[in-house]
Every structure is written in C-alpha cells, then in structure tokens.
Amino acid sequence: VNFDFSIMKQGNNESARLLIYGATGYTGTLICHEAISKGIDFEIAGRNEADLIKMASELGVAYHCFPVDDGKGWDSSLSGKSCLLNIAGPFAETADYAMKACLKNGVHYVDISAEVLVYALAESKDAEAETAGIMIMSGAGLFVTYDPLVIHTAKRIQDPVSLRVAFKYSGGFTPGSVASSTHITNAGLLVRKNGEIQELAEAIPVAFDFGDGPVQCQPTPLGGIIHAFKSTGISDIEEFFQMALPTDLKNSETIKLENGKIGQSVKAEQSIILAEVTGAQGDVVRSMAKTPAGYMPTVNSAVEIVSRILSGNYQAGFQTPGSAYGERLLDSLDVEIIDL
Ligand SMILES: NC(=O)c1ccc[n+]([C@@H]2O[C@H](COP(=O)([O-])OP(=O)(O)OC[C@H]3O[C@@H](n4cnc5c(N)ncnc54)[C@H](OP(=O)(O)O)[C@@H]3O)[C@@H](O)[C@H]2O)c1
C-alpha cells in the first residue's frame, strides 16, 4: 500500500495504468481493496467528490471527479492509462460514454455489467476496438465463471447444438444491482434461436436440479445469448434465474458495506451456475460451477481480468472472458467445477 499522502489528490499518478470509475459503490470499494492487496497501481474516479476524497485518502491513491458524460474528464483521467474498469452501474447509463472515451484514448475497456443490452453495445464496437488496438470486455463479473464453464461443458460433447444455463444466486443485491435488474427485465425475454436473437412471448418456468432436487427457474436474459454465442458458436441459447430479479428499490432489502467490509447479512450458501449442453444426436451433458455467495466472485474476477490486461494479456476487439482467455480461466478463480 502506498501511504505517500502527496498523491492523495485530484490528478494523475504517472505509474498508475488502471483507472477504476464508479469506485466508491459497494462493489467498487471491494474491488479497490482487492486491487491494493494484489499490488495493482490504480487511480479512482466517479461523480461524488466527498466519497472519492474519503476513499482516495484511505487507500493512498489519486482521484478524478467528473460526471460520466464529461469528455474532458475522461480524456484527462485516461491520460497515461492502459485500462479502464467501469463499475458505475446501471451500465445502460454509463457504458457508452466510457467505451467511447476508451476508443478515443486507446485504453482497454472492462466492466462488470450483467445487462444484456450493454453486451450488445460492446459487440457493436468490435471493429472500432480492433482498429484502436484495444479490448472491449463487458461482463467481467459473473461471466468470468459462466463463459469458461460453458466452453468446458460444450467440450464434453460432440457437435454441441443447444445450451441452457440456470443461475442460482445466493446473497443480497445492492441498489446498483436492483437498478441494473430493471434494465435486464426491460430488455425482454431474449433467447438465441438458429443463431438469431429472438424474444419469447411468454415466461414459462423450467425446473433445474442444482443438487437438492428440482427448482423452478424463470427465463431471464443473463447475457449468454451474446457471450456464450461468441465463445462457443452454439446457436440456440436459453437462460434462467432461480427467482424473479428484484427491480423495485422501494420494496427490496439491499445490502451495503459496514465499515468498508461485507456485512453479516450475506448468507454463507454458495451461488451455482448450471450449464446444460445438448449435442446433435440429442445427448445431454451438464456441468456446474459453485462459487462463494455474494459479490466476492465478481470482485476477484474483475481484478483477475484487469491484472491480465495490465500484463499485456488481451485480444483486440470485442471479447468475452471465454473468447479472450478460454476454459482455463477457471483455474484462476475460487470456483469448484462438477461434471454431472
Ligand atoms: N454481473 C456481476 O457479476 C455483477 C456483480 C456485482 C455488481 N454488478 C453491477 O455493478 C454495478 C455496480 O454495483 P454496486 O454493487 O457497486 O452498486 P452500488 O453500491 O449501488 O454503487 C453504484 C456505483 O455506481 C455509481 N453510478 C451509478 N450511476 C452512475 C452514473 N450515471 N454516473 C456515474 N456514476 C454512477 C454510483 O455513484 P453514486 O454514489 O454517485 O450514485 C456508485 O458509485 C451494478 O450495475 C451491478 O448490477 C454486476
């Protein structure tokens, strides 16, 4: 940890090559602490100066305060950087500004979005990113496990033709996640059929067995229709969540940090991603990824991805965790893979 108080100010620290925007939220705070523990040199940014000053002085990092639509703020904060980690969600409101700033400044873009339309936005910038020599990766949270798990499962079968993924989440939701959930449900019941994205007319629940008997899951576009399609080419994809996403902030009990640490309210159960791949002959394989509950898997995933980028390990263009790093990305995570 750098305790040089002279750099706890607004401005640039020449050795920092990572900027973390939206750093002072729940996940941002956890990510910043994790990045410090991994010895990553970074600066923080966001729109709330009081929170930024507090965090900058606690961590001994420089900060930049600007609203997400401030092009000059982006240019000055991205100067000298090689990677942006955007944690300011809902990403429907921040990703386009941040991606454009990264393209302009030749800086890799990473976020932890779970919003399927933001994945589509990232995909639409593929050619521009390739020309700029930067990687655009939206979804370096859940998908750092999800995407390589799907690659792993698909490799267990000949001619994989269809994929169903069910996600059982354990832990609470932050206000940012509740706001993002509204964007996910408003996107519609999106699936991929014969390679094309389509919208289902009706939400028909499907039962999946995560190990304790069948659980009814709701069709929910988690983003695999874009990510798993890119990383595996499987042309029929449907996704399910074990509950209806919380979209009403007034009636949702949200989680928050207590003194910068995860509170006791987060249950100690695991979260589980279940991937089910069907082959051309009708045979089916299933694999599960079990991760710790709550937001720590996302924190570790995002820090793993930016560490790789900072060490020069990236591919230009729109990438998913699986397309850039493959199945073996799982080896770097706190995740248990079970082949059923
Ligand atoms: N897929 C995953 O694995 C995963 C996991 C965890 C979180 N997430 C997503 O990450 C996002 C952040 O989650 P969180 O837990 O950190 O939520 P949070 O505690 O509510 O914090 C949200 C942060 O984003 C900032 N922000 C929001 N809208 C902004 C805007 N228009 N301009 C600038 N800053 C803005 C907030 O700034 P203010 O304080 O100024 O409002 C705050 O710093 C959410 O979208 C969530 O869904 C995804």
The ligand as a MOL file (V3000), in Angstrom:
LIG
                    3D

  0  0  0     0  0            999 V3000
M  V30 BEGIN CTAB
M  V30 COUNTS 48 52 0 0 0
M  V30 BEGIN ATOM
M  V30 1 N -22.5770 -9.2320 -13.0540 0
M  V30 2 C -21.9400 -9.1770 -11.9360 0
M  V30 3 O -21.1740 -10.0800 -11.6550 0
M  V30 4 C -22.1060 -8.0070 -11.0230 0
M  V30 5 C -21.7750 -8.1420 -9.6700 0
M  V30 6 C -21.8600 -7.0250 -8.8500 0
M  V30 7 C -22.3230 -5.8180 -9.3520 0
M  V30 8 N -22.6740 -5.7420 -10.6700 0 CHG=1
M  V30 9 C -23.1580 -4.4850 -11.2260 0
M  V30 10 O -22.2280 -3.4390 -10.9390 0
M  V30 11 C -22.9050 -2.2160 -10.7790 0
M  V30 12 C -22.4560 -1.5350 -9.5010 0
M  V30 13 O -22.8570 -2.3450 -8.4270 0
M  V30 14 P -22.6110 -1.8970 -6.9080 0
M  V30 15 O -22.8610 -3.0990 -6.1070 0
M  V30 16 O -21.2980 -1.2470 -6.7570 0 CHG=-1
M  V30 17 O -23.7770 -0.8270 -6.7210 0
M  V30 18 P -23.8370 0.4490 -5.7730 0
M  V30 19 O -23.2460 0.1580 -4.4500 0
M  V30 20 O -25.2480 0.9150 -5.8330 0
M  V30 21 O -22.8630 1.5270 -6.4800 0
M  V30 22 C -23.0920 2.0310 -7.7510 0
M  V30 23 C -21.9500 2.9620 -8.1090 0
M  V30 24 O -22.1250 3.4110 -9.4610 0
M  V30 25 C -22.1400 4.8440 -9.4790 0
M  V30 26 N -23.0470 5.3190 -10.5390 0
M  V30 27 C -24.2720 4.8440 -10.8240 0
M  V30 28 N -24.7950 5.5160 -11.8580 0
M  V30 29 C -23.8670 6.4310 -12.2370 0
M  V30 30 C -23.8150 7.4230 -13.2470 0
M  V30 31 N -24.8420 7.6120 -14.0910 0
M  V30 32 N -22.7190 8.1850 -13.3510 0
M  V30 33 C -21.6720 8.0000 -12.5170 0
M  V30 34 N -21.6540 7.0830 -11.5240 0
M  V30 35 C -22.7400 6.3050 -11.3900 0
M  V30 36 C -22.6180 5.2420 -8.1110 0
M  V30 37 O -22.2490 6.5680 -7.8540 0
M  V30 38 P -23.0520 7.4990 -6.7840 0
M  V30 39 O -22.5920 7.0430 -5.4370 0
M  V30 40 O -22.6300 8.8530 -7.1380 0
M  V30 41 O -24.5210 7.2300 -7.0140 0
M  V30 42 C -21.9070 4.2090 -7.2460 0
M  V30 43 O -20.5640 4.5700 -7.0470 0
M  V30 44 C -24.3970 -2.5550 -10.8380 0
M  V30 45 O -24.8550 -2.2700 -12.1480 0
M  V30 46 C -24.4510 -4.0320 -10.5960 0
M  V30 47 O -25.5540 -4.6530 -11.2090 0
M  V30 48 C -22.5780 -6.8090 -11.5030 0
M  V30 END ATOM
M  V30 BEGIN BOND
M  V30 1 1 1 2
M  V30 2 2 2 3
M  V30 3 1 2 4
M  V30 4 1 4 5
M  V30 5 2 4 48
M  V30 6 2 5 6
M  V30 7 1 6 7
M  V30 8 2 7 8
M  V30 9 1 8 9
M  V30 10 1 8 48
M  V30 11 1 9 10
M  V30 12 1 9 46
M  V30 13 1 10 11
M  V30 14 1 11 12
M  V30 15 1 11 44
M  V30 16 1 12 13
M  V30 17 1 13 14
M  V30 18 2 14 15
M  V30 19 1 14 16
M  V30 20 1 14 17
M  V30 21 1 17 18
M  V30 22 2 18 19
M  V30 23 1 18 20
M  V30 24 1 18 21
M  V30 25 1 21 22
M  V30 26 1 22 23
M  V30 27 1 23 24
M  V30 28 1 23 42
M  V30 29 1 24 25
M  V30 30 1 25 26
M  V30 31 1 25 36
M  V30 32 1 26 27
M  V30 33 1 26 35
M  V30 34 2 27 28
M  V30 35 1 28 29
M  V30 36 1 29 30
M  V30 37 2 29 35
M  V30 38 1 30 31
M  V30 39 2 30 32
M  V30 40 1 32 33
M  V30 41 2 33 34
M  V30 42 1 34 35
M  V30 43 1 36 37
M  V30 44 1 36 42
M  V30 45 1 37 38
M  V30 46 2 38 39
M  V30 47 1 38 40
M  V30 48 1 38 41
M  V30 49 1 42 43
M  V30 50 1 44 45
M  V30 51 1 44 46
M  V30 52 1 46 47
M  V30 END BOND
M  V30 END CTAB
M  END
